[in-house]
Amino acid sequence: MRKQRSGLLVTISSTAGITGGMFCSAYTAAKFGIAGWLESLAPEVAPFGIRTHGGRGGLFRTDLLSQGSTTYAASSIYAASSIDD
C-alpha cells in the first residue's frame, strides 16, 4: 500500500467497541482496543494515501455459547457466608 501510495485498511469489529456491557469486560476491552488502534492509525497512514475504515456489526445469534460448544470450569473462589467463618 505504501509503495502504490493508496489503499484501504478495513477492520471488522463489534458494537462492543462502542459501549461496555456487564460480564463482557475482556471482550469489550479488546473491541475498544481495535477501535482505538484504527483511530490512531488513520492519521499515521494518511500521508501514504492509505485510508482506514472500521466496521462494527450489530447483534446476531450464533451457537458460540450453546451448551454443546462451551465448557465452563468449576468455580474455584470460596465465598464465606460471614467474616467469622
Order of alpha helices (4+ residues) and beta strands (2+ residues): beta-alpha-beta
